């Protein structure tokens, strides 16, 4: 199948998931995950209507940044971000989705203050409590949010997660727990512009939508399996 055909299939699945859960299709944003995807193939997706992309690696994000700008794409950084790579992403990504620890928050804050920018972020939650994955522990979420709520150059927009890679029905409780945390954040911090719950990838985005995702991150279902070493994380 072509990238356009893959996108049509993804959008159909999204529409059906919205229908099943009584939601409007406009309530859910599709992010095309472009890790290890070359510009020519990303262009095919753009030509087929993609307006938002997600990158996992700071180097790749930097290499593709001009392309994103030229095509008026909304760019998300969704991978694990090292503090020494913040300068390549902060102020350039529309949304950093993977803030998960105090040192990273400090590095983003320092860069944002120094350069006079306000950076939108999501807090990544390790909802499966998996030692091999990034993300803050759910029980530490509100302490970090307390701090972010006092900052001027960082704006919290919501939460993100990468749950355990299990079949769709088994992953549903993790998505439900994420939605509960998301709604609690909204109630607890009404002054914050919290509107984004980023969860669901190629294998489980239908379930994520049914459980309240406002954003899904889809790579393989659009572009096919990656051919470069490094696997297919976060899409």
PEJO-V786804 format. One record per residue. N is the residue number from 1. RES is the residue in three letters. PHI is phi in radians with two decimals (NA if undefined). Layout:
<<N	RES	PHI> <N	RES	PHI>>
This chain:
<<1	UNK	NA> <2	UNK	-1.39> <3	UNK	-1.06> <4	UNK	-1.07> <5	UNK	-1.15> <6	UNK	-1.07> <7	UNK	-1.11> <8	UNK	-1.07> <9	UNK	-1.15> <10	UNK	-1.09> <11	UNK	-1.13> <12	UNK	-1.14> <13	UNK	-1.07> <14	UNK	-1.10> <15	UNK	-1.09> <16	UNK	-1.16> <17	UNK	-1.13> <18	UNK	-1.12> <19	UNK	-1.08> <20	UNK	-1.09> <21	UNK	-1.78> <22	UNK	1.20> <23	UNK	-1.95> <24	UNK	-1.48> <25	UNK	-1.03> <26	UNK	-1.22> <27	UNK	-1.34> <28	UNK	-2.15> <29	UNK	-1.72> <30	UNK	-1.69> <31	UNK	-1.85> <32	UNK	-1.50> <33	UNK	-1.48> <34	UNK	-1.92> <35	UNK	-1.02> <36	UNK	1.10> <37	UNK	-1.84> <38	UNK	-1.31> <39	UNK	-0.96> <40	UNK	-1.04> <41	UNK	-1.36> <42	UNK	-1.10> <43	UNK	-1.04> <44	UNK	-1.06> <45	UNK	-1.16> <46	UNK	-1.08> <47	UNK	-1.10> <48	UNK	-1.60> <49	UNK	1.96> <50	UNK	-1.16> <51	UNK	-2.14> <52	UNK	-2.32> <53	UNK	-2.23> <54	UNK	-2.27> <55	UNK	-2.05> <56	UNK	-1.70> <57	UNK	-2.12> <58	UNK	-1.06> <59	UNK	-1.11> <60	UNK	-1.19> <61	UNK	-1.02> <62	UNK	-1.10> <63	UNK	-1.11> <64	UNK	-1.75> <65	UNK	-1.04> <66	UNK	-1.08> <67	UNK	-1.08> <68	UNK	-1.04> <69	UNK	-1.13> <70	UNK	-1.07> <71	UNK	-1.76> <72	UNK	0.95> <73	UNK	-1.57> <74	UNK	-1.49> <75	UNK	-1.85> <76	UNK	-1.96> <77	UNK	-1.75> <78	UNK	-2.06> <79	UNK	-1.62> <80	UNK	-1.17> <81	UNK	-1.92> <82	UNK	-1.40> <83	UNK	-1.07> <84	UNK	-1.35> <85	UNK	-1.88> <86	UNK	-1.00> <87	UNK	-1.08> <88	UNK	-1.47> <89	UNK	-2.10> <90	UNK	-1.10> <91	UNK	1.42> <92	UNK	-2.00> <93	UNK	-1.38> <94	UNK	-1.14> <95	UNK	-2.62> <96	UNK	-1.66> <97	UNK	-1.62> <98	UNK	-2.13> <99	UNK	-1.37> <100	UNK	-2.46> <101	UNK	-2.86> <102	UNK	-1.03> <103	UNK	-1.03> <104	UNK	-1.19> <105	UNK	-1.01> <106	UNK	-1.08> <107	UNK	-1.17> <108	UNK	-1.12> <109	UNK	-1.06> <110	UNK	-1.07> <111	UNK	-1.16> <112	UNK	-1.10> <113	UNK	-1.14> <114	UNK	-1.15> <115	UNK	-1.88> <116	UNK	1.13> <117	UNK	-2.09> <118	UNK	-2.00> <119	UNK	-1.78> <120	UNK	-1.36> <121	UNK	-2.42> <122	UNK	-2.03> <123	UNK	-1.58> <124	UNK	-1.50> <125	UNK	-1.88> <126	UNK	-1.44> <127	UNK	-1.20> <128	UNK	-1.59> <129	UNK	0.91> <130	UNK	-1.66> <131	UNK	-1.14> <132	UNK	-1.48> <133	UNK	-1.96> <134	UNK	-1.33> <135	UNK	2.01> <136	UNK	-1.41> <137	UNK	-1.15> <138	UNK	-0.91> <139	UNK	-1.25> <140	UNK	-1.73> <141	UNK	-1.06> <142	UNK	-1.33> <143	UNK	-1.14> <144	UNK	-1.19> <145	UNK	-1.13> <146	UNK	-0.94> <147	UNK	-1.21> <148	UNK	-1.05> <149	UNK	-1.07> <150	UNK	-1.65> <151	UNK	-1.61> <152	UNK	-1.70> <153	UNK	-1.83> <154	UNK	-2.26> <155	UNK	-2.12> <156	UNK	-1.39> <157	UNK	-1.89> <158	UNK	2.71> <159	UNK	-2.25> <160	UNK	-2.40> <161	UNK	-2.62> <162	UNK	-2.19> <163	UNK	-1.28> <164	UNK	-0.97> <165	UNK	-1.44> <166	UNK	-2.24> <167	UNK	-1.17> <168	UNK	-1.02> <169	UNK	-1.19> <170	UNK	-1.22> <171	UNK	-1.46> <172	UNK	-0.94> <173	UNK	-1.05> <174	UNK	-1.17> <175	UNK	-1.13> <176	UNK	-1.13> <177	UNK	-1.13> <178	UNK	-1.09> <179	UNK	-1.10> <180	UNK	-1.09> <181	UNK	-1.12> <182	UNK	-1.02> <183	UNK	-1.19> <184	UNK	-1.19> <185	UNK	-1.04> <186	UNK	-1.06> <187	UNK	-1.24> <188	UNK	-1.33> <189	UNK	-2.18> <190	UNK	-1.11> <191	UNK	-1.40> <192	UNK	-1.49> <193	UNK	-1.44> <194	UNK	-1.42> <195	UNK	-2.43> <196	UNK	-2.17> <197	UNK	-2.12> <198	UNK	-1.67> <199	UNK	-2.79> <200	UNK	1.85> <201	UNK	-2.20> <202	UNK	-0.96> <203	UNK	-1.55> <204	UNK	-2.51> <205	UNK	-1.18> <206	UNK	-1.03> <207	UNK	-1.13> <208	UNK	-1.05> <209	UNK	-1.11> <210	UNK	-1.04> <211	UNK	-1.74> <212	UNK	1.99> <213	UNK	-1.01> <214	UNK	-1.73> <215	UNK	-2.48> <216	UNK	-2.11> <217	UNK	-2.00> <218	UNK	-2.15> <219	UNK	-2.04> <220	UNK	-1.03> <221	UNK	-1.18> <222	UNK	-1.72> <223	UNK	-1.77> <224	UNK	1.52> <225	UNK	-1.05> <226	UNK	-1.25> <227	UNK	-1.89> <228	UNK	-1.74> <229	UNK	-0.99> <230	UNK	2.29> <231	UNK	1.38> <232	UNK	-2.18> <233	UNK	-1.66> <234	UNK	1.20> <235	UNK	-3.01>>
